[in-house]
Amino acid sequence: MIFGLLDCVVLPVVGQWVAIITGHWARAQIRRRHAPLDTDAFALAGLTLGWIGLIVLMVVAAVMVFRVIPALKALGQVLLDALLLRSH
């Protein structure tokens, strides 16, 4: 759960993967050892935060690829055209 929280604040990429991996590992350990259910809730919370963070990261990456990068390319072309017109 700690890395799930850190994923939201400090370690966006590393925290997600660590939260997901350790969340699955912890839940497997809890099932094998028949540990109290409150420990499973913490593992599930960290696992959920890790997956949510990963999904948000993928959505942000998709927006960057399909919206922001083409807009920057178009802006760069406009600026380049303005520079070329000014130099003539």
C-alpha positions in Angstrom: 0.0 0.0 0.0 2.9 2.3 0.7 4.1 2.2 -3.0 0.5 2.6 -4.1 0.4 5.9 -2.3 3.9 6.9 -3.4 2.8 6.1 -6.9 0.2 8.9 -6.7 2.7 11.5 -5.3 6.4 10.8 -5.8 7.2 7.8 -7.9 4.7 7.6 -10.8 6.2 4.8 -12.9 8.3 2.8 -10.4 5.6 3.1 -7.7 3.0 1.6 -9.9 4.9 -1.5 -10.9 6.2 -2.1 -7.3 2.7 -1.6 -5.9 1.2 -4.1 -8.4 4.0 -6.7 -8.0 4.1 -6.5 -4.2 0.3 -6.4 -4.0 -0.1 -9.6 -5.9 2.8 -11.2 -3.9 1.3 -10.1 -0.5 -2.1 -11.4 -1.3 -0.7 -14.7 -2.3 1.3 -14.9 1.0 -1.8 -13.9 3.0 -3.9 -16.7 1.4 -1.2 -19.3 1.9 -0.6 -18.3 5.6 -4.3 -17.7 6.4 -3.4 -14.2 7.7 -6.0 -11.8 9.1 -8.3 -10.2 6.6 -7.2 -6.6 7.5 -3.8 -7.3 6.1 -5.4 -8.5 2.8 -7.3 -5.2 2.7 -4.0 -3.2 2.8 -2.6 -5.4 0.0 -5.7 -5.0 -2.1 -5.6 -1.2 -1.5 -2.0 -1.0 -2.7 -2.7 -3.2 -5.7 -5.7 -1.2 -6.7 -3.8 2.1 -6.4 -1.0 0.6 -8.5 -3.4 -0.5 -11.3 -5.3 2.9 -11.2 -2.0 4.7 -11.5 -0.9 2.6 -14.4 -4.2 3.1 -16.2 -4.0 6.9 -15.7 -0.4 6.9 -17.0 -1.5 5.0 -20.1 -4.4 7.5 -20.7 -2.0 10.5 -20.3 0.5 8.8 -22.7 -2.3 8.3 -25.3 -3.4 11.9 -25.0 0.2 13.0 -25.5 0.7 10.9 -28.5 -2.6 11.6 -30.3 -3.2 15.2 -29.2 -0.2 17.1 -27.9 2.5 15.9 -30.1 0.6 16.6 -33.4 -0.3 20.0 -32.1 3.3 20.8 -31.3 4.3 19.5 -34.7 1.8 21.9 -36.4 3.0 24.8 -34.2 6.6 24.0 -35.2 5.6 24.1 -38.8 3.9 27.4 -38.5 6.9 28.9 -36.7 9.3 27.4 -39.3 7.1 28.9 -42.1 7.2 32.3 -40.4 10.9 32.2 -40.1 11.4 31.2 -43.7 9.1 34.0 -44.9 10.9 36.5 -42.7 14.3 35.5 -44.0 13.3 36.2 -47.7 
